[in-house]
């Protein structure tokens, strides 16, 4: 029993001290073929202007990158600085769905994920995200040489498609891009209804020291943050109604 406890301590200490960087390539799921297919299957007439805009967005889209840094059971995630101010429609759409100007902080010890936004309003605000609940499956595939298992986020509010994660037990660190985390291993691929994150670079314990920063700003609930947005942009929210 003492040997088992010692082994668990060594494994835990090893995981706790693990640090590294994951670079995700992020691409649009939508294609011209998929748009045409949906138009054919639709039982109601779709606005031609909307269809044309979607096709232009697909043609103008390109891969962007999201970077996850982790150390001592804590991670930061945000998208590559080079695309944060890019205004091309296809790129902007991917950027916004991949995290936009939010900066994410995940604690595996506390099992909490929070995001910081200093761009939308005139001050910085920090909002805690709901913890993902995962339905684990035995479906597998290989990504970059790693055996990955499929998991579905069962508590997602997305009515079109629930997020699907592919994680590997070979890297037993429950990190993932943006607000996604909490699986038995690292998320190497994450499929949302509109975009897909796929790990393209994994670096462990590099010579460059990983620096994890804490979030800055006033902590508010999601409901409070939405109220602030409605107050700041009433025309936009009235239009959505």
N, C-alpha and C positions, 0 to 999 in steps of 0.2 A: 504493500500500500504506500509506503514511504517513497519507493521508487517511482510509482505512478504520480504522486503529488509533485515530486521533483521534476519529472518529465513534463507535466502540465505547466509548472512554473517556468521551465526553460523555454517551452513553446510559446507561452504567453509573453515572456520577456522578449523573445525573438520578434514576435509580431508587433509588440509595442514599439520596438526600436526601428522597425522597418520604415524606410522612407523612399519616395520616388516620384516619378512623373509619368502621367498617361496622357497622350495626345489622341483626341478623337477626331476623325474626319466626319463631318456632318453634311449629309446630302438630302435633297428633296426626294420624297417618295413618289411624287406625282410625275407622270410622263404624258406625252401627247397621246399615246395609245390608250392609257388609262382614262384620260379625259374623254376621248371619242367613245370608249366602251361605256362609260357612265352616261353619256348623252344618249346612246342607243337604248340603254336599259331603262332610262328614266320614263316614267309614265306621264309626266307633265312636261310642257314645253319650257325649256331653259332659256334664260336671257342670253342672246347671242353675244352681246357686249361683254358679259361676265365670262363666257367661254373663251372669247378672244383674249381677254386680259389674263386668264389663267394660262393659256398657251404661251403668251409672251413671257409670263413669269417663269415658266418652265424653261423656255429657250434661253433666258437671261440668267438662269441660276447656275451656280458653281459651288464646289465644295468649300466649306469654311472649316476652321478648326476650333475645338474647345480643349482647354488644358486643365487637367486635374493634378494638383500637387498634394502629396500626403506625407505626414510625419507624426509619429507618436499618437496614432489612432485618431488624428484630426486631418481634415482635408479642406482645400480651397478649390473652387472651380469657377472659371469664367471663359468667355470666348476670346479668341485671339484679338488683340488690340487693333490690328490692321484693318478689321472689317467693322469695327464698332460704329464708325461714322459713315460707312458706305451707303449710298442712297439708291443703288440699282434695285428695282423691285424684287427680282428673284432672290438676290442675295439678302435683302432686308427681311424678306419673309422668313428665310431659313434662320437668319440671325435672331429675330424676335422669338421664334419658337424654340431656339436652342438655348435661350437664357437672356438674350438681349443685353441690356446694360446692367443686369443684376450680377452681384458677386455672391457666391454661395459658400457656406461654411457648414461642414458636417462633422459631428462628433460621434464616433462609433461607441465610445464608452457611455455617453448619455443617450445614444440613439435619437439624436435630434439633428434637423437640418434647418438652417435659417438662410434668408437671402437679404442682401443689402442693396438698396437702390438710392442713388444720389442724383439721378438724372431727371426723372419725371417731375418731381416737385422741387421747391427751392431749398430743401433740406434733405438730409440722409435719414432714411427709415429702415428698420430691420423687422422682418416678418418671419415668423416660424411657419414652416410648411408641415402639412399633415404627413405623418409617417406612412410610407407605402406598406400595404399588406399584400404579400405575395402568395400566389398559388403555384407551388412547385410541381413540375412535371418530370417525367423520365425521358422526354424527347431530347435528343442530343444532336450536336453538329460540331465540327472543328472550325475554330477561328484562329488563324495565325499559329497553328500547331497545338493549340490548347483544346482539350475536350470541354465543351460547354453544354450546360443544361438550360432548358427553357423555363421561364417563370413569367406569370401573368399578374399584373397589378390588379387585384380584385376590387380595391376600394377607389379606383379611378373614377372621376366624374365625367370622363370623356364618353359621349354616347356613340361616337362613330367607331372608335377602336380603342380598346384598353391597351396601355403600354405593355410591350413584350420585351423582357430582358433575357439575354443569354450570358450566363455567368460561369466562371470556371472555379472548381474546388481546388485546382492546382495552385491558385493564388488565393488563399483563404483570408482575404481582406474585403470587407463588405462595402467598398466604395463604388460610386458610379457617377455619371455626369449629372450636373444640375441638381435637382431635388430627389434623384433616385439613388437609393442605398438600402442596406439592411439585408442583403442576401448572404448565403454562406460563403460566397466568393466574389471576386472582382467582376463587375459587369464589363464585358468586352464589346457587347452590341446592345443597343436599346432602340426598339422600333416604336415610334409614335405614329399617330394617324397621318401626319404630314412629312415628318423627317425621320432619318435614321442616324444614330451615332454609332461609329465603329472604330474601335481602338486601332491605331496605325503605328503607334510607337509606345513602348513600355520600357522605362528605365528604372532600375532599382539601385539605391545606395550609390549614386554618382558622386564624383569628386566635388561637384558644386553643392553646397549646403542648401537644403530645401528650407525656405522660410515661409511659415504659415502665419498669416495675420488674422487678428480678431476683427470682427465686424464693428463698424462705427455707425452711430446714429441712434435715434429714438426707437425703442422697441414698441411696436403696436400690433394688434391682432389683424388678421386679414380683413375682418369686417370694418375695423377702424381705418385701415389703409384705403379700402374701397370708398369709404365715406369722404376721405380727404381728396381722392381722385374725382369723385362726383362734384365736389365743391369747387375744385380747380378747373374742371372741364365739363361744365353743365351741358353745353351744346352737344358735345360728343355723346354723352350718356342719354340725353333726350332723343338724339337721332337714333340710337340703338334700339330704343323702345318702339 
